Amino acid sequence: MKSINTDEASNAAGVSGFDSKIEIAPDEHIDIGWKSLVWLTFAAMVGLTASVTLEHLLFPHLTSWSTVR
């Protein structure tokens, strides 16, 4: 039986050890900014309004929960 050489296997994959090129960000406070939060809120409101409007246009026979008894 032939044994597997792990050194050749790692070199064939292009791995040259445990040296990583990934840099870890420092533990600083992430500041999104108030303008980004305003735009995100605005986009959410527009999306929800559009979905409800489309629901009413595409399914006019559906009634609201408040009118169902």
mmCIF file as Biopython writes it, N, C-alpha, C and O atoms, coordinates in Angstrom:
data_model
#
loop_
_atom_site.group_PDB
_atom_site.id
_atom_site.type_symbol
_atom_site.label_atom_id
_atom_site.label_alt_id
_atom_site.label_comp_id
_atom_site.label_asym_id
_atom_site.label_entity_id
_atom_site.label_seq_id
_atom_site.pdbx_PDB_ins_code
_atom_site.Cartn_x
_atom_site.Cartn_y
_atom_site.Cartn_z
_atom_site.occupancy
_atom_site.B_iso_or_equiv
_atom_site.auth_seq_id
_atom_site.auth_asym_id
_atom_site.pdbx_PDB_model_num
ATOM 1   N N  . MET A ? 1  ? 0.833   -1.171 0.000  1.0 0.0 1  A 1 
ATOM 2   C CA . MET A ? 1  ? 0.000   0.000  0.000  1.0 0.0 1  A 1 
ATOM 3   C C  . MET A ? 1  ? 0.879   1.236  0.000  1.0 0.0 1  A 1 
ATOM 4   O O  . MET A ? 1  ? 1.959   1.255  0.591  1.0 0.0 1  A 1 
ATOM 5   N N  . LYS A ? 2  ? 0.398   2.258  -0.669 1.0 0.0 2  A 1 
ATOM 6   C CA . LYS A ? 2  ? 1.149   3.484  -0.765 1.0 0.0 2  A 1 
ATOM 7   C C  . LYS A ? 2  ? 0.578   4.506  0.217  1.0 0.0 2  A 1 
ATOM 8   O O  . LYS A ? 2  ? -0.638  4.687  0.274  1.0 0.0 2  A 1 
ATOM 9   N N  . SER A ? 3  ? 1.429   5.170  0.983  1.0 0.0 3  A 1 
ATOM 10  C CA . SER A ? 3  ? 0.959   6.180  1.927  1.0 0.0 3  A 1 
ATOM 11  C C  . SER A ? 3  ? 0.847   7.527  1.224  1.0 0.0 3  A 1 
ATOM 12  O O  . SER A ? 3  ? 1.526   7.790  0.232  1.0 0.0 3  A 1 
ATOM 13  N N  . ILE A ? 4  ? -0.012  8.359  1.756  1.0 0.0 4  A 1 
ATOM 14  C CA . ILE A ? 4  ? -0.234  9.686  1.186  1.0 0.0 4  A 1 
ATOM 15  C C  . ILE A ? 4  ? 0.736   10.664 1.827  1.0 0.0 4  A 1 
ATOM 16  O O  . ILE A ? 4  ? 0.842   10.736 3.051  1.0 0.0 4  A 1 
ATOM 17  N N  . ASN A ? 5  ? 1.430   11.401 1.006  1.0 0.0 5  A 1 
ATOM 18  C CA . ASN A ? 5  ? 2.358   12.416 1.487  1.0 0.0 5  A 1 
ATOM 19  C C  . ASN A ? 5  ? 1.583   13.717 1.672  1.0 0.0 5  A 1 
ATOM 20  O O  . ASN A ? 5  ? 1.164   14.330 0.690  1.0 0.0 5  A 1 
ATOM 21  N N  . THR A ? 6  ? 1.392   14.138 2.895  1.0 0.0 6  A 1 
ATOM 22  C CA . THR A ? 6  ? 0.609   15.346 3.159  1.0 0.0 6  A 1 
ATOM 23  C C  . THR A ? 6  ? 1.329   16.610 2.728  1.0 0.0 6  A 1 
ATOM 24  O O  . THR A ? 6  ? 0.678   17.611 2.431  1.0 0.0 6  A 1 
ATOM 25  N N  . ASP A ? 7  ? 2.660   16.591 2.686  1.0 0.0 7  A 1 
ATOM 26  C CA . ASP A ? 7  ? 3.397   17.777 2.244  1.0 0.0 7  A 1 
ATOM 27  C C  . ASP A ? 7  ? 3.115   18.066 0.776  1.0 0.0 7  A 1 
ATOM 28  O O  . ASP A ? 7  ? 2.904   19.218 0.397  1.0 0.0 7  A 1 
ATOM 29  N N  . GLU A ? 8  ? 3.110   17.036 -0.042 1.0 0.0 8  A 1 
ATOM 30  C CA . GLU A ? 8  ? 2.842   17.228 -1.462 1.0 0.0 8  A 1 
ATOM 31  C C  . GLU A ? 8  ? 1.385   17.629 -1.678 1.0 0.0 8  A 1 
ATOM 32  O O  . GLU A ? 8  ? 1.081   18.424 -2.568 1.0 0.0 8  A 1 
ATOM 33  N N  . ALA A ? 9  ? 0.496   17.086 -0.874 1.0 0.0 9  A 1 
ATOM 34  C CA . ALA A ? 9  ? -0.919  17.430 -1.014 1.0 0.0 9  A 1 
ATOM 35  C C  . ALA A ? 9  ? -1.157  18.904 -0.705 1.0 0.0 9  A 1 
ATOM 36  O O  . ALA A ? 9  ? -1.915  19.567 -1.412 1.0 0.0 9  A 1 
ATOM 37  N N  . SER A ? 10 ? -0.525  19.419 0.333  1.0 0.0 10 A 1 
ATOM 38  C CA . SER A ? 10 ? -0.728  20.826 0.663  1.0 0.0 10 A 1 
ATOM 39  C C  . SER A ? 10 ? -0.079  21.738 -0.370 1.0 0.0 10 A 1 
ATOM 40  O O  . SER A ? 10 ? -0.620  22.802 -0.671 1.0 0.0 10 A 1 
ATOM 41  N N  . ASN A ? 11 ? 1.056   21.351 -0.913 1.0 0.0 11 A 1 
ATOM 42  C CA . ASN A ? 11 ? 1.712   22.154 -1.935 1.0 0.0 11 A 1 
ATOM 43  C C  . ASN A ? 11 ? 0.934   22.133 -3.238 1.0 0.0 11 A 1 
ATOM 44  O O  . ASN A ? 11 ? 0.916   23.124 -3.968 1.0 0.0 11 A 1 
ATOM 45  N N  . ALA A ? 12 ? 0.289   21.006 -3.537 1.0 0.0 12 A 1 
ATOM 46  C CA . ALA A ? 12 ? -0.492  20.922 -4.762 1.0 0.0 12 A 1 
ATOM 47  C C  . ALA A ? 12 ? -1.689  21.862 -4.702 1.0 0.0 12 A 1 
ATOM 48  O O  . ALA A ? 12 ? -2.125  22.370 -5.735 1.0 0.0 12 A 1 
ATOM 49  N N  . ALA A ? 13 ? -2.222  22.098 -3.521 1.0 0.0 13 A 1 
ATOM 50  C CA . ALA A ? 13 ? -3.362  22.997 -3.368 1.0 0.0 13 A 1 
ATOM 51  C C  . ALA A ? 13 ? -2.935  24.462 -3.304 1.0 0.0 13 A 1 
ATOM 52  O O  . ALA A ? 13 ? -3.787  25.349 -3.273 1.0 0.0 13 A 1 
ATOM 53  N N  . GLY A ? 14 ? -1.648  24.722 -3.285 1.0 0.0 14 A 1 
ATOM 54  C CA . GLY A ? 14 ? -1.154  26.084 -3.229 1.0 0.0 14 A 1 
ATOM 55  C C  . GLY A ? 14 ? -1.072  26.640 -1.821 1.0 0.0 14 A 1 
ATOM 56  O O  . GLY A ? 14 ? -0.932  27.851 -1.650 1.0 0.0 14 A 1 
ATOM 57  N N  . VAL A ? 15 ? -1.154  25.807 -0.824 1.0 0.0 15 A 1 
ATOM 58  C CA . VAL A ? 15 ? -1.093  26.246 0.563  1.0 0.0 15 A 1 
ATOM 59  C C  . VAL A ? 15 ? 0.357   26.187 1.014  1.0 0.0 15 A 1 
ATOM 60  O O  . VAL A ? 15 ? 1.016   25.159 0.859  1.0 0.0 15 A 1 
ATOM 61  N N  . SER A ? 16 ? 0.848   27.264 1.562  1.0 0.0 16 A 1 
ATOM 62  C CA . SER A ? 16 ? 2.251   27.285 1.962  1.0 0.0 16 A 1 
ATOM 63  C C  . SER A ? 16 ? 2.396   27.473 3.464  1.0 0.0 16 A 1 
ATOM 64  O O  . SER A ? 16 ? 3.333   28.134 3.911  1.0 0.0 16 A 1 
ATOM 65  N N  . GLY A ? 17 ? 1.518   26.926 4.225  1.0 0.0 17 A 1 
ATOM 66  C CA . GLY A ? 17 ? 1.654   27.022 5.673  1.0 0.0 17 A 1 
ATOM 67  C C  . GLY A ? 17 ? 0.452   27.694 6.302  1.0 0.0 17 A 1 
ATOM 68  O O  . GLY A ? 17 ? -0.615  27.801 5.698  1.0 0.0 17 A 1 
ATOM 69  N N  . PHE A ? 18 ? 0.649   28.141 7.520  1.0 0.0 18 A 1 
ATOM 70  C CA . PHE A ? 18 ? -0.438  28.715 8.277  1.0 0.0 18 A 1 
ATOM 71  C C  . PHE A ? 18 ? -0.447  30.238 8.247  1.0 0.0 18 A 1 
ATOM 72  O O  . PHE A ? 18 ? -1.183  30.866 9.007  1.0 0.0 18 A 1 
ATOM 73  N N  . ASP A ? 19 ? 0.364   30.840 7.377  1.0 0.0 19 A 1 
ATOM 74  C CA . ASP A ? 19 ? 0.386   32.300 7.269  1.0 0.0 19 A 1 
ATOM 75  C C  . ASP A ? 19 ? -0.887  32.770 6.578  1.0 0.0 19 A 1 
ATOM 76  O O  . ASP A ? 19 ? -1.173  32.369 5.450  1.0 0.0 19 A 1 
ATOM 77  N N  . SER A ? 20 ? -1.638  33.611 7.251  1.0 0.0 20 A 1 
ATOM 78  C CA . SER A ? 20 ? -2.900  34.095 6.704  1.0 0.0 20 A 1 
ATOM 79  C C  . SER A ? 20 ? -2.741  35.524 6.227  1.0 0.0 20 A 1 
ATOM 80  O O  . SER A ? 20 ? -2.035  36.317 6.850  1.0 0.0 20 A 1 
ATOM 81  N N  . LYS A ? 21 ? -3.388  35.853 5.136  1.0 0.0 21 A 1 
ATOM 82  C CA . LYS A ? 21 ? -3.355  37.205 4.583  1.0 0.0 21 A 1 
ATOM 83  C C  . LYS A ? 21 ? -4.564  38.020 5.050  1.0 0.0 21 A 1 
ATOM 84  O O  . LYS A ? 21 ? -4.707  39.177 4.653  1.0 0.0 21 A 1 
ATOM 85  N N  . ILE A ? 22 ? -5.426  37.449 5.874  1.0 0.0 22 A 1 
ATOM 86  C CA . ILE A ? 22 ? -6.621  38.129 6.346  1.0 0.0 22 A 1 
ATOM 87  C C  . ILE A ? 22 ? -6.267  39.043 7.503  1.0 0.0 22 A 1 
ATOM 88  O O  . ILE A ? 22 ? -5.635  38.626 8.473  1.0 0.0 22 A 1 
ATOM 89  N N  . GLU A ? 23 ? -6.683  40.296 7.387  1.0 0.0 23 A 1 
ATOM 90  C CA . GLU A ? 23 ? -6.439  41.260 8.457  1.0 0.0 23 A 1 
ATOM 91  C C  . GLU A ? 23 ? -7.712  41.419 9.275  1.0 0.0 23 A 1 
ATOM 92  O O  . GLU A ? 23 ? -8.803  41.537 8.718  1.0 0.0 23 A 1 
ATOM 93  N N  . ILE A ? 24 ? -7.576  41.424 10.570 1.0 0.0 24 A 1 
ATOM 94  C CA . ILE A ? 24 ? -8.711  41.569 11.458 1.0 0.0 24 A 1 
ATOM 95  C C  . ILE A ? 24 ? -8.877  43.041 11.794 1.0 0.0 24 A 1 
ATOM 96  O O  . ILE A ? 24 ? -7.921  43.730 12.152 1.0 0.0 24 A 1 
ATOM 97  N N  . ALA A ? 25 ? -10.121 43.509 11.669 1.0 0.0 25 A 1 
ATOM 98  C CA . ALA A ? 25 ? -10.402 44.914 11.962 1.0 0.0 25 A 1 
ATOM 99  C C  . ALA A ? 25 ? -10.251 45.170 13.449 1.0 0.0 25 A 1 
ATOM 100 O O  . ALA A ? 25 ? -10.555 44.299 14.264 1.0 0.0 25 A 1 
ATOM 101 N N  . PRO A ? 26 ? -9.787  46.346 13.807 1.0 0.0 26 A 1 
ATOM 102 C CA . PRO A ? 26 ? -9.660  46.670 15.233 1.0 0.0 26 A 1 
ATOM 103 C C  . PRO A ? 26 ? -11.034 46.766 15.884 1.0 0.0 26 A 1 
ATOM 104 O O  . PRO A ? 26 ? -12.038 47.008 15.213 1.0 0.0 26 A 1 
ATOM 105 N N  . ASP A ? 27 ? -11.063 46.575 17.191 1.0 0.0 27 A 1 
ATOM 106 C CA . ASP A ? 27 ? -12.318 46.624 17.930 1.0 0.0 27 A 1 
ATOM 107 C C  . ASP A ? 27 ? -12.719 48.074 18.191 1.0 0.0 27 A 1 
ATOM 108 O O  . ASP A ? 27 ? -12.593 48.576 19.308 1.0 0.0 27 A 1 
ATOM 109 N N  . GLU A ? 28 ? -13.199 48.729 17.148 1.0 0.0 28 A 1 
ATOM 110 C CA . GLU A ? 28 ? -13.649 50.097 17.256 1.0 0.0 28 A 1 
ATOM 111 C C  . GLU A ? 28 ? -15.158 50.129 17.080 1.0 0.0 28 A 1 
ATOM 112 O O  . GLU A ? 28 ? -15.748 49.197 16.533 1.0 0.0 28 A 1 
ATOM 113 N N  . HIS A ? 29 ? -15.773 51.196 17.544 1.0 0.0 29 A 1 
ATOM 114 C CA . HIS A ? 29 ? -17.210 51.367 17.396 1.0 0.0 29 A 1 
ATOM 115 C C  . HIS A ? 29 ? -17.531 51.608 15.919 1.0 0.0 29 A 1 
ATOM 116 O O  . HIS A ? 29 ? -16.939 52.485 15.291 1.0 0.0 29 A 1 
ATOM 117 N N  . ILE A ? 30 ? -18.454 50.841 15.370 1.0 0.0 30 A 1 
ATOM 118 C CA . ILE A ? 30 ? -18.857 51.015 13.982 1.0 0.0 30 A 1 
ATOM 119 C C  . ILE A ? 30 ? -19.952 52.072 13.936 1.0 0.0 30 A 1 
ATOM 120 O O  . ILE A ? 30 ? -21.019 51.898 14.525 1.0 0.0 30 A 1 
ATOM 121 N N  . ASP A ? 31 ? -19.686 53.151 13.244 1.0 0.0 31 A 1 
ATOM 122 C CA . ASP A ? 31 ? -20.635 54.252 13.154 1.0 0.0 31 A 1 
ATOM 123 C C  . ASP A ? 31 ? -21.271 54.244 11.773 1.0 0.0 31 A 1 
ATOM 124 O O  . ASP A ? 31 ? -20.621 54.563 10.778 1.0 0.0 31 A 1 
ATOM 125 N N  . ILE A ? 32 ? -22.553 53.875 11.721 1.0 0.0 32 A 1 
ATOM 126 C CA . ILE A ? 32 ? -23.256 53.823 10.441 1.0 0.0 32 A 1 
ATOM 127 C C  . ILE A ? 32 ? -23.575 55.231 9.957  1.0 0.0 32 A 1 
ATOM 128 O O  . ILE A ? 32 ? -23.440 55.527 8.770  1.0 0.0 32 A 1 
ATOM 129 N N  . GLY A ? 33 ? -23.986 56.074 10.844 1.0 0.0 33 A 1 
ATOM 130 C CA . GLY A ? 33 ? -24.309 57.447 10.480 1.0 0.0 33 A 1 
ATOM 131 C C  . GLY A ? 33 ? -25.809 57.637 10.411 1.0 0.0 33 A 1 
ATOM 132 O O  . GLY A ? 33 ? -26.551 56.725 10.047 1.0 0.0 33 A 1 
ATOM 133 N N  . TRP A ? 34 ? -26.236 58.817 10.762 1.0 0.0 34 A 1 
ATOM 134 C CA . TRP A ? 34 ? -27.670 59.073 10.817 1.0 0.0 34 A 1 
ATOM 135 C C  . TRP A ? 34 ? -28.279 59.179 9.434  1.0 0.0 34 A 1 
ATOM 136 O O  . TRP A ? 34 ? -29.454 58.858 9.258  1.0 0.0 34 A 1 
ATOM 137 N N  . LYS A ? 35 ? -27.507 59.622 8.441  1.0 0.0 35 A 1 
ATOM 138 C CA . LYS A ? 35 ? -28.042 59.713 7.076  1.0 0.0 35 A 1 
ATOM 139 C C  . LYS A ? 35 ? -28.351 58.327 6.521  1.0 0.0 35 A 1 
ATOM 140 O O  . LYS A ? 35 ? -29.355 58.146 5.832  1.0 0.0 35 A 1 
ATOM 141 N N  . SER A ? 36 ? -27.506 57.360 6.811  1.0 0.0 36 A 1 
ATOM 142 C CA . SER A ? 36 ? -27.753 55.998 6.352  1.0 0.0 36 A 1 
ATOM 143 C C  . SER A ? 36 ? -28.992 55.413 7.012  1.0 0.0 36 A 1 
ATOM 144 O O  . SER A ? 36 ? -29.767 54.702 6.372  1.0 0.0 36 A 1 
ATOM 145 N N  . LEU A ? 37 ? -29.176 55.713 8.288  1.0 0.0 37 A 1 
ATOM 146 C CA . LEU A ? 37 ? -30.363 55.215 8.985  1.0 0.0 37 A 1 
ATOM 147 C C  . LEU A ? 37 ? -31.638 55.859 8.445  1.0 0.0 37 A 1 
ATOM 148 O O  . LEU A ? 37 ? -32.675 55.203 8.357  1.0 0.0 37 A 1 
ATOM 149 N N  . VAL A ? 38 ? -31.563 57.138 8.084  1.0 0.0 38 A 1 
ATOM 150 C CA . VAL A ? 38 ? -32.721 57.810 7.497  1.0 0.0 38 A 1 
ATOM 151 C C  . VAL A ? 38 ? -33.063 57.186 6.142  1.0 0.0 38 A 1 
ATOM 152 O O  . VAL A ? 38 ? -34.232 56.930 5.855  1.0 0.0 38 A 1 
ATOM 153 N N  . TRP A ? 39 ? -32.056 56.942 5.316  1.0 0.0 39 A 1 
ATOM 154 C CA . TRP A ? 39 ? -32.299 56.323 4.012  1.0 0.0 39 A 1 
ATOM 155 C C  . TRP A ? 39 ? -32.837 54.902 4.159  1.0 0.0 39 A 1 
ATOM 156 O O  . TRP A ? 39 ? -33.716 54.490 3.402  1.0 0.0 39 A 1 
ATOM 157 N N  . LEU A ? 40 ? -32.326 54.169 5.108  1.0 0.0 40 A 1 
ATOM 158 C CA . LEU A ? 40 ? -32.813 52.810 5.342  1.0 0.0 40 A 1 
ATOM 159 C C  . LEU A ? 40 ? -34.268 52.819 5.791  1.0 0.0 40 A 1 
ATOM 160 O O  . LEU A ? 40 ? -35.065 52.002 5.331  1.0 0.0 40 A 1 
ATOM 161 N N  . THR A ? 41 ? -34.617 53.736 6.686  1.0 0.0 41 A 1 
ATOM 162 C CA . THR A ? 41 ? -35.998 53.872 7.142  1.0 0.0 41 A 1 
ATOM 163 C C  . THR A ? 41 ? -36.910 54.278 5.992  1.0 0.0 41 A 1 
ATOM 164 O O  . THR A ? 41 ? -38.003 53.733 5.836  1.0 0.0 41 A 1 
ATOM 165 N N  . PHE A ? 42 ? -36.462 55.229 5.194  1.0 0.0 42 A 1 
ATOM 166 C CA . PHE A ? 42 ? -37.245 55.681 4.051  1.0 0.0 42 A 1 
ATOM 167 C C  . PHE A ? 42 ? -37.464 54.547 3.047  1.0 0.0 42 A 1 
ATOM 168 O O  . PHE A ? 42 ? -38.569 54.377 2.533  1.0 0.0 42 A 1 
ATOM 169 N N  . ALA A ? 43 ? -36.414 53.773 2.771  1.0 0.0 43 A 1 
ATOM 170 C CA . ALA A ? 43 ? -36.534 52.660 1.828  1.0 0.0 43 A 1 
ATOM 171 C C  . ALA A ? 43 ? -37.487 51.589 2.356  1.0 0.0 43 A 1 
ATOM 172 O O  . ALA A ? 43 ? -38.247 51.001 1.586  1.0 0.0 43 A 1 
ATOM 173 N N  . ALA A ? 44 ? -37.451 51.334 3.656  1.0 0.0 44 A 1 
ATOM 174 C CA . ALA A ? 44 ? -38.360 50.356 4.250  1.0 0.0 44 A 1 
ATOM 175 C C  . ALA A ? 44 ? -39.808 50.835 4.139  1.0 0.0 44 A 1 
ATOM 176 O O  . ALA A ? 44 ? -40.700 50.050 3.816  1.0 0.0 44 A 1 
ATOM 177 N N  . MET A ? 45 ? -40.040 52.126 4.407  1.0 0.0 45 A 1 
ATOM 178 C CA . MET A ? 45 ? -41.404 52.667 4.305  1.0 0.0 45 A 1 
ATOM 179 C C  . MET A ? 45 ? -41.922 52.598 2.870  1.0 0.0 45 A 1 
ATOM 180 O O  . MET A ? 45 ? -43.078 52.241 2.645  1.0 0.0 45 A 1 
ATOM 181 N N  . VAL A ? 46 ? -41.082 52.932 1.911  1.0 0.0 46 A 1 
ATOM 182 C CA . VAL A ? 46 ? -41.490 52.875 0.506  1.0 0.0 46 A 1 
ATOM 183 C C  . VAL A ? 46 ? -41.784 51.431 0.095  1.0 0.0 46 A 1 
ATOM 184 O O  . VAL A ? 46 ? -42.765 51.167 -0.601 1.0 0.0 46 A 1 
ATOM 185 N N  . GLY A ? 47 ? -40.943 50.510 0.522  1.0 0.0 47 A 1 
ATOM 186 C CA . GLY A ? 47 ? -41.160 49.102 0.182  1.0 0.0 47 A 1 
ATOM 187 C C  . GLY A ? 47 ? -42.446 48.551 0.769  1.0 0.0 47 A 1 
ATOM 188 O O  . GLY A ? 47 ? -43.192 47.851 0.085  1.0 0.0 47 A 1 
ATOM 189 N N  . LEU A ? 48 ? -42.711 48.860 2.034  1.0 0.0 48 A 1 
ATOM 190 C CA . LEU A ? 48 ? -43.945 48.383 2.660  1.0 0.0 48 A 1 
ATOM 191 C C  . LEU A ? 48 ? -45.174 49.025 2.030  1.0 0.0 48 A 1 
ATOM 192 O O  . LEU A ? 48 ? -46.182 48.351 1.819  1.0 0.0 48 A 1 
ATOM 193 N N  . THR A ? 49 ? -45.105 50.304 1.730  1.0 0.0 49 A 1 
ATOM 194 C CA . THR A ? 49 ? -46.225 50.981 1.085  1.0 0.0 49 A 1 
ATOM 195 C C  . THR A ? 49 ? -46.497 50.401 -0.298 1.0 0.0 49 A 1 
ATOM 196 O O  . THR A ? 49 ? -47.651 50.195 -0.674 1.0 0.0 49 A 1 
ATOM 197 N N  . ALA A ? 50 ? -45.442 50.143 -1.044 1.0 0.0 50 A 1 
ATOM 198 C CA . ALA A ? 50 ? -45.599 49.570 -2.379 1.0 0.0 50 A 1 
ATOM 199 C C  . ALA A ? 50 ? -46.188 48.165 -2.309 1.0 0.0 50 A 1 
ATOM 200 O O  . ALA A ? 50 ? -47.026 47.807 -3.136 1.0 0.0 50 A 1 
ATOM 201 N N  . SER A ? 51 ? -45.764 47.374 -1.343 1.0 0.0 51 A 1 
ATOM 202 C CA . SER A ? 51 ? -46.290 46.010 -1.258 1.0 0.0 51 A 1 
ATOM 203 C C  . SER A ? 51 ? -47.762 45.997 -0.889 1.0 0.0 51 A 1 
ATOM 204 O O  . SER A ? 51 ? -48.525 45.196 -1.428 1.0 0.0 51 A 1 
ATOM 205 N N  . VAL A ? 52 ? -48.178 46.876 0.026  1.0 0.0 52 A 1 
ATOM 206 C CA . VAL A ? 52 ? -49.596 46.944 0.400  1.0 0.0 52 A 1 
ATOM 207 C C  . VAL A ? 52 ? -50.426 47.476 -0.766 1.0 0.0 52 A 1 
ATOM 208 O O  . VAL A ? 52 ? -51.524 46.980 -1.020 1.0 0.0 52 A 1 
ATOM 209 N N  . THR A ? 53 ? -49.911 48.480 -1.479 1.0 0.0 53 A 1 
ATOM 210 C CA . THR A ? 53 ? -50.626 49.019 -2.635 1.0 0.0 53 A 1 
ATOM 211 C C  . THR A ? 53 ? -50.790 47.961 -3.715 1.0 0.0 53 A 1 
ATOM 212 O O  . THR A ? 53 ? -51.874 47.820 -4.282 1.0 0.0 53 A 1 
ATOM 213 N N  . LEU A ? 54 ? -49.739 47.223 -4.005 1.0 0.0 54 A 1 
ATOM 214 C CA . LEU A ? 54 ? -49.832 46.153 -4.997 1.0 0.0 54 A 1 
ATOM 215 C C  . LEU A ? 54 ? -50.802 45.064 -4.558 1.0 0.0 54 A 1 
ATOM 216 O O  . LEU A ? 54 ? -51.535 44.513 -5.379 1.0 0.0 54 A 1 
ATOM 217 N N  . GLU A ? 55 ? -50.807 44.758 -3.279 1.0 0.0 55 A 1 
ATOM 218 C CA . GLU A ? 55 ? -51.737 43.754 -2.767 1.0 0.0 55 A 1 
ATOM 219 C C  . GLU A ? 55 ? -53.181 44.192 -3.014 1.0 0.0 55 A 1 
ATOM 220 O O  . GLU A ? 55 ? -54.009 43.386 -3.438 1.0 0.0 55 A 1 
ATOM 221 N N  . HIS A ? 56 ? -53.485 45.459 -2.753 1.0 0.0 56 A 1 
ATOM 222 C CA . HIS A ? 56 ? -54.838 45.958 -2.968 1.0 0.0 56 A 1 
ATOM 223 C C  . HIS A ? 56 ? -55.190 46.036 -4.450 1.0 0.0 56 A 1 
ATOM 224 O O  . HIS A ? 56 ? -56.344 45.819 -4.820 1.0 0.0 56 A 1 
ATOM 225 N N  . LEU A ? 57 ? -54.217 46.342 -5.301 1.0 0.0 57 A 1 
ATOM 226 C CA . LEU A ? 57 ? -54.484 46.411 -6.737 1.0 0.0 57 A 1 
ATOM 227 C C  . LEU A ? 57 ? -54.634 45.032 -7.363 1.0 0.0 57 A 1 
ATOM 228 O O  . LEU A ? 57 ? -55.485 44.830 -8.229 1.0 0.0 57 A 1 
ATOM 229 N N  . LEU A ? 58 ? -53.814 44.085 -6.931 1.0 0.0 58 A 1 
ATOM 230 C CA . LEU A ? 58 ? -53.840 42.752 -7.533 1.0 0.0 58 A 1 
ATOM 231 C C  . LEU A ? 58 ? -54.955 41.872 -6.979 1.0 0.0 58 A 1 
ATOM 232 O O  . LEU A ? 58 ? -55.450 40.985 -7.674 1.0 0.0 58 A 1 
ATOM 233 N N  . PHE A ? 59 ? -55.350 42.112 -5.735 1.0 0.0 59 A 1 
ATOM 234 C CA . PHE A ? 59 ? -56.373 41.289 -5.092 1.0 0.0 59 A 1 
ATOM 235 C C  . PHE A ? 59 ? -57.471 42.186 -4.517 1.0 0.0 59 A 1 
ATOM 236 O O  . PHE A ? 59 ? -57.578 42.319 -3.298 1.0 0.0 59 A 1 
ATOM 237 N N  . PRO A ? 60 ? -58.287 42.802 -5.376 1.0 0.0 60 A 1 
ATOM 238 C CA . PRO A ? 60 ? -59.311 43.723 -4.866 1.0 0.0 60 A 1 
ATOM 239 C C  . PRO A ? 60 ? -60.440 43.013 -4.113 1.0 0.0 60 A 1 
ATOM 240 O O  . PRO A ? 60 ? -61.160 43.645 -3.340 1.0 0.0 60 A 1 
ATOM 241 N N  . HIS A ? 61 ? -60.598 41.709 -4.334 1.0 0.0 61 A 1 
ATOM 242 C CA . HIS A ? 61 ? -61.678 40.985 -3.676 1.0 0.0 61 A 1 
ATOM 243 C C  . HIS A ? 61 ? -61.360 40.652 -2.219 1.0 0.0 61 A 1 
ATOM 244 O O  . HIS A ? 61 ? -62.256 40.251 -1.476 1.0 0.0 61 A 1 
ATOM 245 N N  . LEU A ? 62 ? -60.119 40.807 -1.799 1.0 0.0 62 A 1 
ATOM 246 C CA . LEU A ? 62 ? -59.772 40.538 -0.407 1.0 0.0 62 A 1 
ATOM 247 C C  . LEU A ? 62 ? -60.233 41.698 0.469  1.0 0.0 62 A 1 
ATOM 248 O O  . LEU A ? 62 ? -60.155 42.863 0.079  1.0 0.0 62 A 1 
ATOM 249 N N  . THR A ? 63 ? -60.706 41.357 1.640  1.0 0.0 63 A 1 
ATOM 250 C CA . THR A ? 63 ? -61.166 42.398 2.550  1.0 0.0 63 A 1 
ATOM 251 C C  . THR A ? 63 ? -60.158 42.571 3.683  1.0 0.0 63 A 1 
ATOM 252 O O  . THR A ? 63 ? -59.314 41.708 3.925  1.0 0.0 63 A 1 
ATOM 253 N N  . SER A ? 64 ? -60.267 43.683 4.354  1.0 0.0 64 A 1 
ATOM 254 C CA . SER A ? 64 ? -59.378 43.974 5.471  1.0 0.0 64 A 1 
ATOM 255 C C  . SER A ? 64 ? -59.768 43.153 6.682  1.0 0.0 64 A 1 
ATOM 256 O O  . SER A ? 64 ? -60.929 42.766 6.821  1.0 0.0 64 A 1 
ATOM 257 N N  . TRP A ? 65 ? -58.816 42.880 7.561  1.0 0.0 65 A 1 
ATOM 258 C CA . TRP A ? 65 ? -59.092 42.128 8.784  1.0 0.0 65 A 1 
ATOM 259 C C  . TRP A ? 65 ? -60.051 42.880 9.695  1.0 0.0 65 A 1 
ATOM 260 O O  . TRP A ? 65 ? -60.812 42.263 10.441 1.0 0.0 65 A 1 
ATOM 261 N N  . SER A ? 66 ? -60.021 44.202 9.640  1.0 0.0 66 A 1 
ATOM 262 C CA . SER A ? 66 ? -60.868 44.987 10.558 1.0 0.0 66 A 1 
ATOM 263 C C  . SER A ? 66 ? -62.340 44.926 10.161 1.0 0.0 66 A 1 
ATOM 264 O O  . SER A ? 66 ? -63.204 45.145 11.011 1.0 0.0 66 A 1 
ATOM 265 N N  . THR A ? 67 ? -62.654 44.636 8.897  1.0 0.0 67 A 1 
ATOM 266 C CA . THR A ? 67 ? -64.048 44.598 8.459  1.0 0.0 67 A 1 
ATOM 267 C C  . THR A ? 67 ? -64.633 43.194 8.485  1.0 0.0 67 A 1 
ATOM 268 O O  . THR A ? 67 ? -65.841 43.033 8.317  1.0 0.0 67 A 1 
ATOM 269 N N  . VAL A ? 68 ? -63.803 42.170 8.692  1.0 0.0 68 A 1 
ATOM 270 C CA . VAL A ? 68 ? -64.291 40.790 8.721  1.0 0.0 68 A 1 
ATOM 271 C C  . VAL A ? 68 ? -64.865 40.495 10.099 1.0 0.0 68 A 1 
ATOM 272 O O  . VAL A ? 68 ? -64.221 40.752 11.115 1.0 0.0 68 A 1 
ATOM 273 N N  . ARG A ? 69 ? -66.104 39.944 10.130 1.0 0.0 69 A 1 
ATOM 274 C CA . ARG A ? 69 ? -66.735 39.624 11.413 1.0 0.0 69 A 1 
ATOM 275 C C  . ARG A ? 69 ? -67.151 38.187 11.430 1.0 0.0 69 A 1 
ATOM 276 O O  . ARG A ? 69 ? -67.703 37.716 12.424 1.0 0.0 69 A 1 
#
